[in-house]
Amino acid sequence: MLRYIIRRVLGAIPVLFGLSVILFLFLRLLPGNPAVAILGQHATPQLVAQISSSLGLDKPLYVQYLQYIWQLLHGNFGASFVDGRTVASTFLVRFPATLELTIGAMIFAVGLGIPLGRLAARHPNGWIDGAVTALSLFGISIPIFVLGYTLVFIFGVELHWLPAVGQIDPRLNVNPVTNFSIIDAILSGNVNAVEDAVAHLILPSIALGSIPLAIVTRITRASVIDVSNEDYVRTARAKGLTEKRVDDRHIMRNAWLPVTTVIGLQVGSLLAGAVITETVFVWNGVGSWVVQAIENHDLIVVQSLIMIFAIIFLAVNLLVDIGYAFLNPRIRYS
């Protein structure tokens, strides 16, 4: 197992290196100048040249890239061109909000997707299966921003059932200790703050979790149907085992592997893909920070955040692969 982990970590190095090269060159080819974005209406050729020189943007591209890689190798992700704050410090402040939103979306997707997939698999080709399939197709097809604004309009504007934007009502005066809104509300000892934080999390979690919900539902359905047709399942039923025991001990234990893979991939995707959701719901996480950095041509922030999320994605995939050995003891890594 240790040898497998080391091999996977070493294999991730060329992937990250290739990503850094492509990302660095792509961002430099985009139109716009960070110095002009910083200066705004005060941009003059002299000031633009001065800012570009201070930021090192007047150096050859290969020199800029080597300097950036040297910083990364020392654990330094650089600093923002706009406010001068290091990427690492701002990331640690904003990442809990994105992680909280991701957890909420996965609870929604997994908590609803697995039961729906199992329900559809028990009634294949029936009306229940058709309804679940139609729901999953709807979840995959509808864009997140369309679903997000629809939820805001219906439940936030028209019905006033749930908060439309933000993480918590600022009038509650909850001190940001951990930057997880729910945890901070619990630490404050204010029950109303806890309820408000949970209420703020519902709509963005549904919007962000709609696509993972559809994917988890479809994979669970397909996996359960495939395993249900295996010989050992028919043998277990022939022995007189109860349907619940067959389902728990023989079907689901073997159907978990592809489902676990999808869940792990979706966690990584959600962490890196919450940009639209955070923008729609004014969620103060990493996703909205990426949008601001792109608008300000803050190249260091954009490329560093993408690299961080690539590392997180690779780490999540590695954890999923390691988890296979616990879900299925027959799997051995060599």
C-alpha positions as CSV (number, residue, x, y, z in Angstrom):
1,M,0.0,0.0,0.0
2,L,2.8,2.4,0.9
3,R,4.6,1.7,-2.4
4,Y,1.3,2.3,-4.3
5,I,0.8,5.7,-2.5
6,I,4.4,6.8,-3.2
7,R,4.0,5.8,-6.9
8,R,0.8,7.8,-7.2
9,V,2.3,10.8,-5.6
10,L,5.3,10.7,-7.9
11,G,3.0,10.2,-10.9
12,A,1.2,13.4,-10.0
13,I,4.3,15.5,-10.3
14,P,4.5,15.5,-14.1
15,V,0.7,16.1,-14.2
16,L,1.1,19.2,-12.0
17,F,4.1,20.4,-14.0
18,G,2.2,20.1,-17.3
19,L,-0.8,21.9,-15.8
20,S,1.5,24.7,-14.5
21,V,3.0,25.3,-18.0
22,I,-0.3,25.3,-19.8
23,L,-2.0,27.5,-17.2
24,F,0.9,30.0,-17.1
25,L,1.0,30.4,-20.9
26,F,-2.8,30.5,-21.3
27,L,-3.3,33.2,-18.7
28,R,-0.5,35.3,-20.3
29,L,-2.3,35.1,-23.7
30,L,-5.5,36.5,-22.4
31,P,-6.2,40.1,-23.4
32,G,-5.7,42.8,-20.7
33,N,-2.9,44.0,-18.5
34,P,-2.9,43.6,-14.7
35,A,-1.2,46.9,-14.4
36,V,-4.0,48.6,-16.3
37,A,-6.6,46.8,-14.1
38,I,-4.9,48.0,-11.0
39,L,-4.5,51.6,-12.0
40,G,-8.0,51.9,-13.6
41,Q,-8.8,55.3,-14.9
42,H,-5.4,56.6,-13.7
43,A,-3.5,54.4,-16.1
44,T,-0.9,56.2,-18.1
45,P,1.9,54.7,-20.1
46,Q,4.5,55.7,-17.5
47,L,2.5,54.4,-14.6
48,V,1.6,51.1,-16.4
49,A,5.3,50.6,-17.2
50,Q,6.2,51.3,-13.6
51,I,3.6,48.9,-12.1
52,S,4.5,46.2,-14.7
53,S,8.2,46.5,-13.7
54,S,7.4,46.3,-10.0
55,L,5.3,43.2,-10.6
56,G,7.9,41.6,-12.7
57,L,5.6,41.5,-15.8
58,D,8.2,43.1,-18.0
59,K,10.5,40.2,-17.7
60,P,10.6,37.4,-20.3
61,L,7.9,34.7,-19.9
62,Y,10.4,31.9,-19.1
63,V,11.9,34.0,-16.3
64,Q,8.5,34.7,-14.9
65,Y,7.6,31.0,-15.1
66,L,10.8,29.9,-13.4
67,Q,10.3,32.4,-10.6
68,Y,6.8,31.2,-10.1
69,I,7.8,27.5,-10.1
70,W,10.7,28.3,-7.6
71,Q,8.1,29.9,-5.3
72,L,5.8,26.9,-5.6
73,L,8.6,24.5,-4.7
74,H,9.1,26.5,-1.5
75,G,5.4,26.4,-0.7
76,N,4.9,30.0,-1.7
77,F,1.8,30.5,-3.9
78,G,2.6,34.2,-4.4
79,A,0.7,37.4,-3.5
80,S,-2.2,39.2,-5.1
81,F,-1.4,42.0,-7.6
82,V,-4.4,44.0,-6.3
83,D,-4.2,44.0,-2.5
84,G,-0.8,42.5,-1.9
85,R,-2.1,39.7,0.4
86,T,-0.6,36.3,0.0
87,V,-2.7,33.7,-1.8
88,A,-2.2,31.2,1.1
89,S,-3.6,33.6,3.8
90,T,-6.6,34.6,1.8
91,F,-7.3,31.0,0.8
92,L,-7.3,29.8,4.4
93,V,-9.9,32.5,5.2
94,R,-12.2,31.8,2.2
95,F,-11.8,28.0,1.8
96,P,-13.9,27.1,4.8
97,A,-16.9,28.7,3.1
98,T,-16.4,26.7,-0.1
99,L,-15.8,23.5,1.9
100,E,-19.0,24.1,3.9
101,L,-20.9,24.6,0.6
102,T,-19.4,21.5,-0.9
103,I,-20.3,19.4,2.2
104,G,-23.9,20.7,2.0
105,A,-24.1,19.9,-1.7
106,M,-22.7,16.4,-1.2
107,I,-25.1,15.7,1.7
108,F,-27.9,16.7,-0.6
109,A,-26.6,14.7,-3.5
110,V,-25.6,11.5,-1.7
111,G,-28.4,11.5,0.8
112,L,-31.0,11.7,-1.9
113,G,-29.1,10.1,-4.9
114,I,-28.3,6.7,-3.3
115,P,-31.9,6.0,-2.1
116,L,-33.3,7.2,-5.4
117,G,-30.9,4.9,-7.3
118,R,-31.7,1.9,-5.2
119,L,-35.4,2.6,-5.5
120,A,-35.1,2.8,-9.3
121,A,-33.1,-0.4,-9.4
122,R,-35.7,-2.3,-7.5
123,H,-38.4,-1.4,-10.1
124,P,-36.4,-1.6,-13.4
125,N,-38.3,-0.4,-16.5
126,G,-41.3,0.6,-14.3
127,W,-42.8,4.0,-13.8
128,I,-40.7,4.6,-10.7
129,D,-37.6,3.9,-12.7
130,G,-38.8,6.2,-15.5
131,A,-39.5,9.0,-13.0
132,V,-36.1,8.7,-11.4
133,T,-34.4,8.6,-14.7
134,A,-36.2,11.7,-15.9
135,L,-35.3,13.5,-12.7
136,S,-31.6,12.6,-13.2
137,L,-31.7,13.8,-16.8
138,F,-33.2,17.1,-15.6
139,G,-30.5,17.5,-13.0
140,I,-27.7,17.0,-15.5
141,S,-29.2,19.1,-18.2
142,I,-30.2,22.3,-16.4
143,P,-27.3,24.8,-16.0
144,I,-26.4,25.6,-12.4
145,F,-26.9,29.4,-12.8
146,V,-30.4,28.8,-14.2
147,L,-31.4,26.6,-11.4
148,G,-29.7,28.9,-8.9
149,Y,-31.6,32.0,-10.0
150,T,-34.8,30.0,-10.2
151,L,-34.4,28.9,-6.6
152,V,-33.6,32.4,-5.5
153,F,-36.7,33.8,-7.3
154,I,-39.1,31.2,-6.1
155,F,-38.0,30.5,-2.5
156,G,-36.2,33.8,-1.7
157,V,-38.1,36.5,-3.6
158,E,-41.7,35.2,-4.1
159,L,-42.3,32.8,-1.2
160,H,-39.7,34.3,1.3
161,W,-39.2,30.8,2.7
162,L,-35.4,30.8,2.6
163,P,-32.6,33.5,2.4
164,A,-31.6,34.2,-1.1
165,V,-28.0,35.3,-0.8
166,G,-25.1,35.4,1.7
167,Q,-24.0,32.9,4.4
168,I,-25.6,34.4,7.5
169,D,-27.5,37.5,8.5
170,P,-24.9,40.1,9.5
171,R,-27.3,41.6,12.1
172,L,-26.8,38.5,14.2
173,N,-23.2,39.6,14.9
174,V,-21.6,36.2,14.8
175,N,-17.8,36.4,15.1
176,P,-15.9,34.5,12.4
177,V,-13.8,32.1,14.5
178,T,-13.5,29.2,12.1
179,N,-15.1,30.8,9.0
180,F,-17.5,28.0,8.8
181,S,-20.8,29.9,9.3
182,I,-22.7,27.0,11.0
183,I,-19.8,26.2,13.3
184,D,-19.3,29.9,14.2
185,A,-23.0,30.2,14.9
186,I,-22.9,27.1,17.2
187,L,-19.9,28.6,19.0
188,S,-21.8,31.8,19.5
189,G,-24.5,30.0,21.4
190,N,-27.2,31.7,19.4
191,V,-29.9,29.3,18.3
192,N,-31.3,31.8,15.9
193,A,-27.9,32.2,14.3
194,V,-27.6,28.4,13.8
195,E,-31.0,28.2,12.2
196,D,-30.2,31.2,10.0
197,A,-26.8,29.7,8.9
198,V,-28.5,26.4,8.0
199,A,-31.2,28.2,6.1
200,H,-28.7,30.2,4.1
201,L,-26.9,26.9,3.1
202,I,-30.0,25.1,1.7
203,L,-30.5,26.9,-1.6
204,P,-26.9,27.0,-2.8
205,S,-26.4,23.4,-1.7
206,I,-29.4,22.3,-3.9
207,A,-28.1,24.3,-6.8
208,L,-24.5,23.0,-6.5
209,G,-25.6,19.5,-5.7
210,S,-28.0,19.1,-8.6
211,I,-25.5,17.6,-11.1
212,P,-23.8,15.3,-8.5
213,L,-27.3,14.1,-7.4
214,A,-28.2,13.1,-11.0
215,I,-24.8,11.3,-11.5
216,V,-24.9,9.5,-8.1
217,T,-28.5,8.4,-8.8
218,R,-27.7,7.0,-12.3
219,I,-24.5,5.2,-11.2
220,T,-26.2,3.7,-8.1
221,R,-29.1,2.5,-10.2
222,A,-26.8,0.9,-12.8
223,S,-24.5,-0.6,-10.2
224,V,-27.3,-2.2,-8.2
225,I,-28.9,-3.6,-11.3
226,D,-25.6,-5.1,-12.5
227,V,-24.8,-6.7,-9.1
228,S,-28.4,-8.0,-8.7
229,N,-28.0,-10.1,-11.8
230,E,-24.8,-11.9,-10.5
231,D,-24.9,-15.6,-9.7
232,Y,-24.0,-15.2,-6.0
233,V,-27.0,-12.9,-5.5
234,R,-29.3,-15.5,-7.0
235,T,-27.6,-18.2,-4.8
236,A,-28.1,-16.1,-1.7
237,R,-31.8,-15.8,-2.5
238,A,-32.1,-19.5,-3.2
239,K,-30.7,-20.2,0.3
240,G,-33.7,-18.5,1.7
241,L,-32.0,-15.3,3.0
242,T,-34.3,-12.3,3.5
243,E,-34.3,-9.7,0.8
244,K,-33.0,-7.1,3.3
245,R,-30.0,-9.3,4.1
246,V,-29.3,-10.0,0.5
247,D,-29.5,-6.3,-0.3
248,D,-27.2,-5.3,2.6
249,R,-24.7,-8.1,2.6
250,H,-24.4,-9.1,-1.1
251,I,-25.7,-6.4,-3.3
252,M,-24.8,-3.0,-1.8
253,R,-21.4,-4.1,-0.5
254,N,-20.3,-4.9,-4.1
255,A,-22.2,-2.0,-5.6
256,W,-20.4,0.6,-3.4
257,L,-17.2,0.6,-5.5
258,P,-18.4,2.5,-8.6
259,V,-20.6,4.7,-6.4
260,T,-17.6,5.5,-4.2
261,T,-15.6,6.4,-7.2
262,V,-18.2,8.8,-8.5
263,I,-18.7,10.4,-5.1
264,G,-14.9,11.0,-4.7
265,L,-14.7,12.6,-8.2
266,Q,-17.7,14.8,-7.5
267,V,-16.2,16.0,-4.2
268,G,-13.1,17.2,-6.1
269,S,-15.2,18.7,-8.9
270,L,-17.4,20.6,-6.5
271,L,-14.5,22.1,-4.6
272,A,-13.1,23.4,-7.8
273,G,-16.4,24.2,-9.5
274,A,-18.3,26.3,-7.0
275,V,-17.6,29.4,-9.0
276,I,-21.0,29.9,-10.5
277,T,-22.9,28.9,-7.4
278,E,-20.9,31.3,-5.1
279,T,-21.4,34.1,-7.6
280,V,-25.2,33.6,-7.8
281,F,-25.7,33.3,-4.1
282,V,-23.0,35.9,-3.1
283,W,-21.1,33.2,-1.2
284,N,-17.8,34.5,0.2
285,G,-15.8,31.5,-0.8
286,V,-12.9,30.7,-3.1
287,G,-15.1,30.5,-6.2
288,S,-16.2,34.1,-5.9
289,W,-12.6,35.1,-5.3
290,V,-11.6,33.4,-8.6
291,V,-14.2,35.5,-10.4
292,Q,-12.9,38.7,-8.8
293,A,-9.3,37.7,-9.7
294,I,-10.2,37.1,-13.3
295,E,-12.0,40.5,-13.5
296,N,-8.9,42.2,-12.0
297,H,-6.5,40.2,-14.2
298,D,-4.8,39.0,-11.0
299,L,-2.8,36.3,-12.7
300,I,-1.0,35.0,-9.6
301,V,-4.2,34.4,-7.7
302,V,-5.9,32.6,-10.6
303,Q,-3.1,30.3,-11.5
304,S,-2.3,29.5,-7.8
305,L,-5.9,28.7,-7.0
306,I,-6.2,26.4,-10.0
307,M,-3.0,24.6,-8.9
308,I,-4.3,24.3,-5.3
309,F,-7.5,22.8,-6.6
310,A,-5.6,20.4,-8.9
311,I,-3.6,19.2,-5.8
312,I,-6.9,18.7,-3.9
313,F,-8.5,16.8,-6.7
314,L,-5.5,14.5,-7.0
315,A,-5.5,14.0,-3.2
316,V,-9.2,13.1,-3.2
317,N,-8.8,10.6,-6.0
318,L,-5.9,9.0,-4.1
319,L,-8.0,8.7,-0.9
320,V,-10.9,7.1,-2.9
321,D,-8.5,4.5,-4.4
322,I,-7.1,3.7,-0.9
323,G,-10.7,3.4,0.4
324,Y,-11.3,0.6,-2.1
325,A,-9.2,-1.7,0.0
326,F,-11.5,-1.1,3.0
327,L,-14.7,-1.5,1.0
328,N,-13.5,-4.6,-0.8
329,P,-10.8,-6.6,1.0
330,R,-10.1,-8.6,-2.2
331,I,-8.5,-5.5,-3.7
332,R,-4.8,-5.4,-3.2
333,Y,-2.4,-2.7,-4.4
334,S,1.1,-3.8,-5.5
